[in-house]
Amino acid sequence: MEILTILIPVSLLLGGIGLAAFFWAMRTRQFDDPEGDANRILTKDWDDRPKS
């Protein structure tokens, strides 16, 4: 039971870090175009040459 005094704060700290990282990603617009890559792979337009 003494281990719970360590595990509970550590798990709350890690959860808070994950939540802060999620809100940071939302604020810096990391998820602006979730459909773009999914639709881009299905198009017939192929660009075989790299852009110079």
Phi, psi and omega in degrees: 000336180290335180292336179295333178291341176263316187291322182295310177296324179295317180292323177293322178295314179294322176296320177295321177296317178296319178294320177295321178295322178296314180294325175297317180294323178290321182289328181267015172061044179286339185246037184290323187233069181289337181273341186299308181293324180294322180279329183295326182287340182267355182283157179274349181282113179252135176251093184284335182260136176291150179288137180260000000 
